Each structure stands twice: as structure tokens, then as C-alpha cells.
Amino acid sequence: MQDVITVRIGLDSARELELAIEDADEFAKQYEKVVGGKDHVLWVTDIHGHRFGVTIDSVAFVEIVKPRTTGVGF
């Protein structure tokens, strides 16, 4: 199984949508396609199979967070 990647999508309403995804590169490609194209909705599927649609005009920022590497310890 791939590492789970966290994606935060900041909305212009001062809220964030945080999703767990598996493929950060695919997400970035989809985002760039929507921003540069005629589509107005970015569709994202999380690791649980839930689909989220975000209107591209409401996106303030996108942050892709790498998985944390945890060591042994408490």
C-alpha cells in the first residue's frame, strides 16, 4: 500500500478541506488541468472512496503534505 498523502485545500471562505489521498502527483495534475482548462469543479477521491467536488473559483490555496516518517519511540 502506498503512503497516505494529506491534501489541504484552502477555500476563500476562510475554511480548509483536508483529504487523505494516495497519489500526490495525480492530484497535482488534475488541479493544474482544472485551473488551466474549462472545467470549474475539481473532483478529488480520498482513500475511503469518497468524492469531493470543489469549485475552482473558491480555492485560495492547495497544500500537499508528505507523509510523516515516524521513528521508534514514545
PyMOL Python script that loads the backbone (N, CA, C, O; Angstrom):
from pymol import cmd

cmd.read_pdbstr("""\
ATOM      1  N   MET A   1       0.842  -1.189   0.000  1.00  0.00           N
ATOM      2  CA  MET A   1       0.000   0.000   0.000  1.00  0.00           C
ATOM      3  C   MET A   1       0.879   1.242   0.000  1.00  0.00           C
ATOM      4  O   MET A   1       1.902   1.295   0.683  1.00  0.00           O
ATOM      5  N   GLN A   2       0.468   2.234  -0.772  1.00  0.00           N
ATOM      6  CA  GLN A   2       1.197   3.495  -0.838  1.00  0.00           C
ATOM      7  C   GLN A   2       1.007   4.286   0.445  1.00  0.00           C
ATOM      8  O   GLN A   2       0.056   4.072   1.196  1.00  0.00           O
ATOM      9  N   ASP A   3       1.939   5.210   0.678  1.00  0.00           N
ATOM     10  CA  ASP A   3       1.776   6.130   1.800  1.00  0.00           C
ATOM     11  C   ASP A   3       0.561   7.009   1.559  1.00  0.00           C
ATOM     12  O   ASP A   3       0.216   7.319   0.419  1.00  0.00           O
ATOM     13  N   VAL A   4      -0.070   7.396   2.631  1.00  0.00           N
ATOM     14  CA  VAL A   4      -1.218   8.293   2.536  1.00  0.00           C
ATOM     15  C   VAL A   4      -0.714   9.726   2.544  1.00  0.00           C
ATOM     16  O   VAL A   4       0.062  10.114   3.417  1.00  0.00           O
ATOM     17  N   ILE A   5      -1.152  10.502   1.579  1.00  0.00           N
ATOM     18  CA  ILE A   5      -0.763  11.896   1.436  1.00  0.00           C
ATOM     19  C   ILE A   5      -1.939  12.749   1.909  1.00  0.00           C
ATOM     20  O   ILE A   5      -3.094  12.442   1.612  1.00  0.00           O
ATOM     21  N   THR A   6      -1.645  13.806   2.636  1.00  0.00           N
ATOM     22  CA  THR A   6      -2.689  14.736   3.056  1.00  0.00           C
ATOM     23  C   THR A   6      -2.700  15.931   2.121  1.00  0.00           C
ATOM     24  O   THR A   6      -1.654  16.505   1.817  1.00  0.00           O
ATOM     25  N   VAL A   7      -3.877  16.296   1.671  1.00  0.00           N
ATOM     26  CA  VAL A   7      -4.042  17.471   0.822  1.00  0.00           C
ATOM     27  C   VAL A   7      -4.943  18.443   1.556  1.00  0.00           C
ATOM     28  O   VAL A   7      -6.028  18.069   2.001  1.00  0.00           O
ATOM     29  N   ARG A   8      -4.506  19.687   1.689  1.00  0.00           N
ATOM     30  CA  ARG A   8      -5.334  20.744   2.269  1.00  0.00           C
ATOM     31  C   ARG A   8      -5.701  21.716   1.169  1.00  0.00           C
ATOM     32  O   ARG A   8      -4.836  22.242   0.469  1.00  0.00           O
ATOM     33  N   ILE A   9      -6.985  21.946   1.026  1.00  0.00           N
ATOM     34  CA  ILE A   9      -7.460  22.900   0.040  1.00  0.00           C
ATOM     35  C   ILE A   9      -8.067  24.064   0.807  1.00  0.00           C
ATOM     36  O   ILE A   9      -9.108  23.915   1.446  1.00  0.00           O
ATOM     37  N   GLY A  10      -7.427  25.206   0.746  1.00  0.00           N
ATOM     38  CA  GLY A  10      -7.935  26.394   1.421  1.00  0.00           C
ATOM     39  C   GLY A  10      -9.008  27.039   0.569  1.00  0.00           C
ATOM     40  O   GLY A  10      -8.831  27.227  -0.634  1.00  0.00           O
ATOM     41  N   LEU A  11     -10.102  27.372   1.188  1.00  0.00           N
ATOM     42  CA  LEU A  11     -11.214  27.985   0.471  1.00  0.00           C
ATOM     43  C   LEU A  11     -11.295  29.465   0.801  1.00  0.00           C
ATOM     44  O   LEU A  11     -10.855  29.893   1.869  1.00  0.00           O
ATOM     45  N   ASP A  12     -11.849  30.236  -0.099  1.00  0.00           N
ATOM     46  CA  ASP A  12     -11.910  31.676   0.122  1.00  0.00           C
ATOM     47  C   ASP A  12     -12.861  32.066   1.248  1.00  0.00           C
ATOM     48  O   ASP A  12     -12.952  33.238   1.611  1.00  0.00           O
ATOM     49  N   SER A  13     -13.564  31.089   1.796  1.00  0.00           N
ATOM     50  CA  SER A  13     -14.443  31.363   2.939  1.00  0.00           C
ATOM     51  C   SER A  13     -13.696  31.184   4.261  1.00  0.00           C
ATOM     52  O   SER A  13     -14.320  31.047   5.313  1.00  0.00           O
ATOM     53  N   ALA A  14     -12.368  31.184   4.210  1.00  0.00           N
ATOM     54  CA  ALA A  14     -11.504  31.022   5.386  1.00  0.00           C
ATOM     55  C   ALA A  14     -11.677  29.648   6.027  1.00  0.00           C
ATOM     56  O   ALA A  14     -11.519  29.503   7.240  1.00  0.00           O
ATOM     57  N   ARG A  15     -11.995  28.660   5.235  1.00  0.00           N
ATOM     58  CA  ARG A  15     -12.092  27.277   5.694  1.00  0.00           C
ATOM     59  C   ARG A  15     -11.119  26.440   4.881  1.00  0.00           C
ATOM     60  O   ARG A  15     -10.634  26.857   3.830  1.00  0.00           O
ATOM     61  N   GLU A  16     -10.845  25.237   5.401  1.00  0.00           N
ATOM     62  CA  GLU A  16      -9.987  24.298   4.687  1.00  0.00           C
ATOM     63  C   GLU A  16     -10.684  22.956   4.570  1.00  0.00           C
ATOM     64  O   GLU A  16     -11.439  22.554   5.455  1.00  0.00           O
ATOM     65  N   LEU A  17     -10.425  22.273   3.476  1.00  0.00           N
ATOM     66  CA  LEU A  17     -10.880  20.915   3.264  1.00  0.00           C
ATOM     67  C   LEU A  17      -9.626  20.058   3.285  1.00  0.00           C
ATOM     68  O   LEU A  17      -8.733  20.250   2.460  1.00  0.00           O
ATOM     69  N   GLU A  18      -9.546  19.105   4.227  1.00  0.00           N
ATOM     70  CA  GLU A  18      -8.368  18.253   4.346  1.00  0.00           C
ATOM     71  C   GLU A  18      -8.742  16.834   3.963  1.00  0.00           C
ATOM     72  O   GLU A  18      -9.669  16.257   4.530  1.00  0.00           O
ATOM     73  N   LEU A  19      -8.018  16.267   2.993  1.00  0.00           N
ATOM     74  CA  LEU A  19      -8.313  14.945   2.477  1.00  0.00           C
ATOM     75  C   LEU A  19      -7.068  14.069   2.520  1.00  0.00           C
ATOM     76  O   LEU A  19      -5.950  14.558   2.358  1.00  0.00           O
ATOM     77  N   ALA A  20      -7.266  12.775   2.737  1.00  0.00           N
ATOM     78  CA  ALA A  20      -6.183  11.798   2.666  1.00  0.00           C
ATOM     79  C   ALA A  20      -6.267  11.128   1.297  1.00  0.00           C
ATOM     80  O   ALA A  20      -7.283  10.521   0.956  1.00  0.00           O
ATOM     81  N   ILE A  21      -5.198  11.241   0.521  1.00  0.00           N
ATOM     82  CA  ILE A  21      -5.160  10.664  -0.823  1.00  0.00           C
ATOM     83  C   ILE A  21      -3.930   9.780  -0.947  1.00  0.00           C
ATOM     84  O   ILE A  21      -3.064   9.778  -0.072  1.00  0.00           O
ATOM     85  N   GLU A  22      -3.861   9.025  -2.043  1.00  0.00           N
ATOM     86  CA  GLU A  22      -2.724   8.134  -2.240  1.00  0.00           C
ATOM     87  C   GLU A  22      -1.701   8.657  -3.252  1.00  0.00           C
ATOM     88  O   GLU A  22      -0.518   8.327  -3.156  1.00  0.00           O
ATOM     89  N   ASP A  23      -2.137   9.462  -4.213  1.00  0.00           N
ATOM     90  CA  ASP A  23      -1.245   9.862  -5.300  1.00  0.00           C
ATOM     91  C   ASP A  23      -1.187  11.383  -5.434  1.00  0.00           C
ATOM     92  O   ASP A  23      -2.064  11.999  -6.040  1.00  0.00           O
ATOM     93  N   ALA A  24      -0.151  11.972  -4.867  1.00  0.00           N
ATOM     94  CA  ALA A  24       0.001  13.426  -4.889  1.00  0.00           C
ATOM     95  C   ALA A  24       0.251  13.945  -6.300  1.00  0.00           C
ATOM     96  O   ALA A  24      -0.247  15.011  -6.662  1.00  0.00           O
ATOM     97  N   ASP A  25       1.015  13.204  -7.099  1.00  0.00           N
ATOM     98  CA  ASP A  25       1.300  13.649  -8.464  1.00  0.00           C
ATOM     99  C   ASP A  25       0.032  13.691  -9.308  1.00  0.00           C
ATOM    100  O   ASP A  25      -0.168  14.627 -10.083  1.00  0.00           O
ATOM    101  N   GLU A  26      -0.823  12.687  -9.163  1.00  0.00           N
ATOM    102  CA  GLU A  26      -2.079  12.667  -9.911  1.00  0.00           C
ATOM    103  C   GLU A  26      -2.985  13.819  -9.478  1.00  0.00           C
ATOM    104  O   GLU A  26      -3.635  14.454 -10.308  1.00  0.00           O
ATOM    105  N   PHE A  27      -3.021  14.081  -8.172  1.00  0.00           N
ATOM    106  CA  PHE A  27      -3.812  15.207  -7.681  1.00  0.00           C
ATOM    107  C   PHE A  27      -3.304  16.511  -8.278  1.00  0.00           C
ATOM    108  O   PHE A  27      -4.098  17.329  -8.743  1.00  0.00           O
ATOM    109  N   ALA A  28      -1.996  16.712  -8.272  1.00  0.00           N
ATOM    110  CA  ALA A  28      -1.414  17.944  -8.812  1.00  0.00           C
ATOM    111  C   ALA A  28      -1.738  18.092 -10.292  1.00  0.00           C
ATOM    112  O   ALA A  28      -2.045  19.195 -10.745  1.00  0.00           O
ATOM    113  N   LYS A  29      -1.675  17.000 -11.057  1.00  0.00           N
ATOM    114  CA  LYS A  29      -2.017  17.049 -12.481  1.00  0.00           C
ATOM    115  C   LYS A  29      -3.472  17.445 -12.686  1.00  0.00           C
ATOM    116  O   LYS A  29      -3.779  18.272 -13.544  1.00  0.00           O
ATOM    117  N   GLN A  30      -4.366  16.858 -11.903  1.00  0.00           N
ATOM    118  CA  GLN A  30      -5.786  17.171 -12.010  1.00  0.00           C
ATOM    119  C   GLN A  30      -6.038  18.635 -11.660  1.00  0.00           C
ATOM    120  O   GLN A  30      -6.812  19.312 -12.336  1.00  0.00           O
ATOM    121  N   TYR A  31      -5.391  19.121 -10.612  1.00  0.00           N
ATOM    122  CA  TYR A  31      -5.553  20.519 -10.199  1.00  0.00           C
ATOM    123  C   TYR A  31      -5.097  21.462 -11.309  1.00  0.00           C
ATOM    124  O   TYR A  31      -5.803  22.408 -11.661  1.00  0.00           O
ATOM    125  N   GLU A  32      -3.915  21.197 -11.855  1.00  0.00           N
ATOM    126  CA  GLU A  32      -3.391  22.044 -12.925  1.00  0.00           C
ATOM    127  C   GLU A  32      -4.289  22.005 -14.160  1.00  0.00           C
ATOM    128  O   GLU A  32      -4.463  23.021 -14.832  1.00  0.00           O
ATOM    129  N   LYS A  33      -4.853  20.852 -14.457  1.00  0.00           N
ATOM    130  CA  LYS A  33      -5.751  20.709 -15.603  1.00  0.00           C
ATOM    131  C   LYS A  33      -7.011  21.557 -15.414  1.00  0.00           C
ATOM    132  O   LYS A  33      -7.458  22.231 -16.342  1.00  0.00           O
ATOM    133  N   VAL A  34      -7.575  21.518 -14.213  1.00  0.00           N
ATOM    134  CA  VAL A  34      -8.790  22.286 -13.944  1.00  0.00           C
ATOM    135  C   VAL A  34      -8.492  23.788 -13.969  1.00  0.00           C
ATOM    136  O   VAL A  34      -9.259  24.562 -14.541  1.00  0.00           O
ATOM    137  N   VAL A  35      -7.393  24.196 -13.358  1.00  0.00           N
ATOM    138  CA  VAL A  35      -7.049  25.613 -13.320  1.00  0.00           C
ATOM    139  C   VAL A  35      -6.794  26.153 -14.733  1.00  0.00           C
ATOM    140  O   VAL A  35      -7.197  27.270 -15.057  1.00  0.00           O
ATOM    141  N   GLY A  36      -6.136  25.370 -15.552  1.00  0.00           N
ATOM    142  CA  GLY A  36      -5.794  25.833 -16.892  1.00  0.00           C
ATOM    143  C   GLY A  36      -6.843  25.542 -17.950  1.00  0.00           C
ATOM    144  O   GLY A  36      -6.670  25.930 -19.105  1.00  0.00           O
ATOM    145  N   GLY A  37      -7.927  24.869 -17.585  1.00  0.00           N
ATOM    146  CA  GLY A  37      -8.914  24.473 -18.585  1.00  0.00           C
ATOM    147  C   GLY A  37     -10.263  25.122 -18.403  1.00  0.00           C
ATOM    148  O   GLY A  37     -10.396  26.179 -17.785  1.00  0.00           O
ATOM    149  N   LYS A  38     -11.258  24.461 -18.958  1.00  0.00           N
ATOM    150  CA  LYS A  38     -12.616  24.985 -18.941  1.00  0.00           C
ATOM    151  C   LYS A  38     -13.462  24.418 -17.807  1.00  0.00           C
ATOM    152  O   LYS A  38     -14.570  24.894 -17.562  1.00  0.00           O
ATOM    153  N   ASP A  39     -12.951  23.412 -17.121  1.00  0.00           N
ATOM    154  CA  ASP A  39     -13.707  22.832 -16.009  1.00  0.00           C
ATOM    155  C   ASP A  39     -13.767  23.831 -14.857  1.00  0.00           C
ATOM    156  O   ASP A  39     -12.853  24.635 -14.674  1.00  0.00           O
ATOM    157  N   HIS A  40     -14.831  23.774 -14.097  1.00  0.00           N
ATOM    158  CA  HIS A  40     -14.994  24.688 -12.974  1.00  0.00           C
ATOM    159  C   HIS A  40     -15.023  23.967 -11.638  1.00  0.00           C
ATOM    160  O   HIS A  40     -15.082  24.599 -10.583  1.00  0.00           O
ATOM    161  N   VAL A  41     -14.979  22.626 -11.687  1.00  0.00           N
ATOM    162  CA  VAL A  41     -15.036  21.839 -10.458  1.00  0.00           C
ATOM    163  C   VAL A  41     -13.852  20.883 -10.424  1.00  0.00           C
ATOM    164  O   VAL A  41     -13.588  20.169 -11.391  1.00  0.00           O
ATOM    165  N   LEU A  42     -13.147  20.876  -9.306  1.00  0.00           N
ATOM    166  CA  LEU A  42     -12.067  19.927  -9.063  1.00  0.00           C
ATOM    167  C   LEU A  42     -12.659  18.771  -8.268  1.00  0.00           C
ATOM    168  O   LEU A  42     -13.166  18.971  -7.164  1.00  0.00           O
ATOM    169  N   TRP A  43     -12.596  17.566  -8.822  1.00  0.00           N
ATOM    170  CA  TRP A  43     -13.102  16.381  -8.138  1.00  0.00           C
ATOM    171  C   TRP A  43     -11.923  15.611  -7.553  1.00  0.00           C
ATOM    172  O   TRP A  43     -10.954  15.317  -8.253  1.00  0.00           O
ATOM    173  N   VAL A  44     -12.011  15.289  -6.264  1.00  0.00           N
ATOM    174  CA  VAL A  44     -10.960  14.550  -5.565  1.00  0.00           C
ATOM    175  C   VAL A  44     -11.599  13.354  -4.871  1.00  0.00           C
ATOM    176  O   VAL A  44     -12.635  13.482  -4.219  1.00  0.00           O
ATOM    177  N   THR A  45     -10.970  12.188  -5.016  1.00  0.00           N
ATOM    178  CA  THR A  45     -11.423  10.983  -4.325  1.00  0.00           C
ATOM    179  C   THR A  45     -10.422  10.668  -3.228  1.00  0.00           C
ATOM    180  O   THR A  45      -9.225  10.553  -3.496  1.00  0.00           O
ATOM    181  N   ASP A  46     -10.901  10.526  -1.984  1.00  0.00           N
ATOM    182  CA  ASP A  46      -9.991  10.245  -0.877  1.00  0.00           C
ATOM    183  C   ASP A  46      -9.744   8.738  -0.767  1.00  0.00           C
ATOM    184  O   ASP A  46     -10.261   7.959  -1.568  1.00  0.00           O
ATOM    185  N   ILE A  47      -8.950   8.334   0.231  1.00  0.00           N
ATOM    186  CA  ILE A  47      -8.575   6.929   0.371  1.00  0.00           C
ATOM    187  C   ILE A  47      -9.752   6.026   0.755  1.00  0.00           C
ATOM    188  O   ILE A  47      -9.646   4.802   0.677  1.00  0.00           O
ATOM    189  N   HIS A  48     -10.852   6.619   1.161  1.00  0.00           N
ATOM    190  CA  HIS A  48     -12.039   5.849   1.538  1.00  0.00           C
ATOM    191  C   HIS A  48     -13.031   5.736   0.386  1.00  0.00           C
ATOM    192  O   HIS A  48     -14.091   5.128   0.535  1.00  0.00           O
ATOM    193  N   GLY A  49     -12.693   6.317  -0.757  1.00  0.00           N
ATOM    194  CA  GLY A  49     -13.569   6.267  -1.915  1.00  0.00           C
ATOM    195  C   GLY A  49     -14.612   7.362  -1.952  1.00  0.00           C
ATOM    196  O   GLY A  49     -15.485   7.353  -2.820  1.00  0.00           O
ATOM    197  N   HIS A  50     -14.541   8.311  -1.022  1.00  0.00           N
ATOM    198  CA  HIS A  50     -15.473   9.440  -1.018  1.00  0.00           C
ATOM    199  C   HIS A  50     -15.001  10.476  -2.033  1.00  0.00           C
ATOM    200  O   HIS A  50     -13.812  10.785  -2.104  1.00  0.00           O
ATOM    201  N   ARG A  51     -15.936  11.012  -2.818  1.00  0.00           N
ATOM    202  CA  ARG A  51     -15.603  12.027  -3.820  1.00  0.00           C
ATOM    203  C   ARG A  51     -16.029  13.395  -3.326  1.00  0.00           C
ATOM    204  O   ARG A  51     -17.113  13.568  -2.770  1.00  0.00           O
ATOM    205  N   PHE A  52     -15.151  14.363  -3.542  1.00  0.00           N
ATOM    206  CA  PHE A  52     -15.415  15.740  -3.139  1.00  0.00           C
ATOM    207  C   PHE A  52     -15.262  16.630  -4.363  1.00  0.00           C
ATOM    208  O   PHE A  52     -14.298  16.506  -5.118  1.00  0.00           O
ATOM    209  N   GLY A  53     -16.211  17.518  -4.550  1.00  0.00           N
ATOM    210  CA  GLY A  53     -16.142  18.492  -5.629  1.00  0.00           C
ATOM    211  C   GLY A  53     -15.947  19.882  -5.055  1.00  0.00           C
ATOM    212  O   GLY A  53     -16.687  20.308  -4.167  1.00  0.00           O
ATOM    213  N   VAL A  54     -14.960  20.579  -5.560  1.00  0.00           N
ATOM    214  CA  VAL A  54     -14.661  21.935  -5.094  1.00  0.00           C
ATOM    215  C   VAL A  54     -14.660  22.845  -6.315  1.00  0.00           C
ATOM    216  O   VAL A  54     -13.951  22.595  -7.289  1.00  0.00           O
ATOM    217  N   THR A  55     -15.461  23.904  -6.251  1.00  0.00           N
ATOM    218  CA  THR A  55     -15.437  24.844  -7.371  1.00  0.00           C
ATOM    219  C   THR A  55     -14.087  25.556  -7.376  1.00  0.00           C
ATOM    220  O   THR A  55     -13.631  26.055  -6.347  1.00  0.00           O
ATOM    221  N   ILE A  56     -13.474  25.593  -8.513  1.00  0.00           N
ATOM    222  CA  ILE A  56     -12.109  26.107  -8.613  1.00  0.00           C
ATOM    223  C   ILE A  56     -12.037  27.587  -8.257  1.00  0.00           C
ATOM    224  O   ILE A  56     -10.996  28.055  -7.795  1.00  0.00           O
ATOM    225  N   ASP A  57     -13.116  28.328  -8.460  1.00  0.00           N
ATOM    226  CA  ASP A  57     -13.125  29.753  -8.103  1.00  0.00           C
ATOM    227  C   ASP A  57     -13.057  29.986  -6.603  1.00  0.00           C
ATOM    228  O   ASP A  57     -12.694  31.079  -6.167  1.00  0.00           O
ATOM    229  N   SER A  58     -13.401  28.972  -5.801  1.00  0.00           N
ATOM    230  CA  SER A  58     -13.395  29.139  -4.349  1.00  0.00           C
ATOM    231  C   SER A  58     -12.084  28.699  -3.698  1.00  0.00           C
ATOM    232  O   SER A  58     -11.939  28.800  -2.480  1.00  0.00           O
ATOM    233  N   VAL A  59     -11.128  28.213  -4.493  1.00  0.00           N
ATOM    234  CA  VAL A  59      -9.858  27.727  -3.946  1.00  0.00           C
ATOM    235  C   VAL A  59      -8.898  28.894  -3.741  1.00  0.00           C
ATOM    236  O   VAL A  59      -8.589  29.636  -4.673  1.00  0.00           O
ATOM    237  N   ALA A  60      -8.433  29.041  -2.500  1.00  0.00           N
ATOM    238  CA  ALA A  60      -7.451  30.076  -2.176  1.00  0.00           C
ATOM    239  C   ALA A  60      -6.027  29.513  -2.253  1.00  0.00           C
ATOM    240  O   ALA A  60      -5.113  30.206  -2.698  1.00  0.00           O
ATOM    241  N   PHE A  61      -5.836  28.261  -1.822  1.00  0.00           N
ATOM    242  CA  PHE A  61      -4.523  27.618  -1.909  1.00  0.00           C
ATOM    243  C   PHE A  61      -4.685  26.109  -1.857  1.00  0.00           C
ATOM    244  O   PHE A  61      -5.734  25.594  -1.468  1.00  0.00           O
ATOM    245  N   VAL A  62      -3.619  25.401  -2.260  1.00  0.00           N
ATOM    246  CA  VAL A  62      -3.553  23.954  -2.163  1.00  0.00           C
ATOM    247  C   VAL A  62      -2.215  23.605  -1.532  1.00  0.00           C
ATOM    248  O   VAL A  62      -1.171  24.103  -1.954  1.00  0.00           O
ATOM    249  N   GLU A  63      -2.250  22.755  -0.528  1.00  0.00           N
ATOM    250  CA  GLU A  63      -1.024  22.307   0.145  1.00  0.00           C
ATOM    251  C   GLU A  63      -0.999  20.787   0.112  1.00  0.00           C
ATOM    252  O   GLU A  63      -1.965  20.135   0.508  1.00  0.00           O
ATOM    253  N   ILE A  64       0.114  20.221  -0.364  1.00  0.00           N
ATOM    254  CA  ILE A  64       0.293  18.771  -0.376  1.00  0.00           C
ATOM    255  C   ILE A  64       1.346  18.458   0.674  1.00  0.00           C
ATOM    256  O   ILE A  64       2.488  18.907   0.577  1.00  0.00           O
ATOM    257  N   VAL A  65       0.951  17.680   1.685  1.00  0.00           N
ATOM    258  CA  VAL A  65       1.816  17.379   2.825  1.00  0.00           C
ATOM    259  C   VAL A  65       2.336  15.957   2.696  1.00  0.00           C
ATOM    260  O   VAL A  65       1.552  15.015   2.576  1.00  0.00           O
ATOM    261  N   LYS A  66       3.643  15.798   2.721  1.00  0.00           N
ATOM    262  CA  LYS A  66       4.254  14.477   2.651  1.00  0.00           C
ATOM    263  C   LYS A  66       3.954  13.694   3.911  1.00  0.00           C
ATOM    264  O   LYS A  66       3.748  14.277   4.976  1.00  0.00           O
ATOM    265  N   PRO A  67       3.928  12.362   3.794  1.00  0.00           N
ATOM    266  CA  PRO A  67       3.693  11.554   4.994  1.00  0.00           C
ATOM    267  C   PRO A  67       4.825  11.741   6.003  1.00  0.00           C
ATOM    268  O   PRO A  67       5.984  11.936   5.637  1.00  0.00           O
ATOM    269  N   ARG A  68       4.462  11.677   7.249  1.00  0.00           N
ATOM    270  CA  ARG A  68       5.461  11.805   8.317  1.00  0.00           C
ATOM    271  C   ARG A  68       6.143  10.467   8.509  1.00  0.00           C
ATOM    272  O   ARG A  68       5.496   9.422   8.577  1.00  0.00           O
ATOM    273  N   THR A  69       7.444  10.519   8.594  1.00  0.00           N
ATOM    274  CA  THR A  69       8.168   9.299   8.902  1.00  0.00           C
ATOM    275  C   THR A  69       8.320   9.244  10.407  1.00  0.00           C
ATOM    276  O   THR A  69       8.909  10.136  11.018  1.00  0.00           O
ATOM    277  N   THR A  70       7.797   8.217  10.982  1.00  0.00           N
ATOM    278  CA  THR A  70       7.861   8.093  12.444  1.00  0.00           C
ATOM    279  C   THR A  70       8.928   7.095  12.820  1.00  0.00           C
ATOM    280  O   THR A  70       9.048   6.034  12.208  1.00  0.00           O
ATOM    281  N   GLY A  71       9.686   7.434  13.809  1.00  0.00           N
ATOM    282  CA  GLY A  71      10.707   6.538  14.299  1.00  0.00           C
ATOM    283  C   GLY A  71      10.177   5.749  15.475  1.00  0.00           C
ATOM    284  O   GLY A  71       9.012   5.860  15.855  1.00  0.00           O
ATOM    285  N   VAL A  72      11.035   4.975  16.022  1.00  0.00           N
ATOM    286  CA  VAL A  72      10.661   4.214  17.203  1.00  0.00           C
ATOM    287  C   VAL A  72      10.757   5.136  18.398  1.00  0.00           C
ATOM    288  O   VAL A  72      11.733   5.870  18.554  1.00  0.00           O
ATOM    289  N   GLY A  73       9.767   5.095  19.216  1.00  0.00           N
ATOM    290  CA  GLY A  73       9.781   5.962  20.391  1.00  0.00           C
ATOM    291  C   GLY A  73       8.385   6.163  20.939  1.00  0.00           C
ATOM    292  O   GLY A  73       7.421   5.527  20.514  1.00  0.00           O
ATOM    293  N   PHE A  74       8.312   7.051  21.877  1.00  0.00           N
ATOM    294  CA  PHE A  74       7.029   7.293  22.538  1.00  0.00           C
ATOM    295  C   PHE A  74       6.596   8.712  22.324  1.00  0.00           C
ATOM    296  O   PHE A  74       5.536   9.114  22.804  1.00  0.00           O
TER     297      PHE A  74
END
""", "prot")
cmd.dss("prot")
cmd.show_as("cartoon", "prot")
cmd.util.cbc("prot")
cmd.orient("prot")
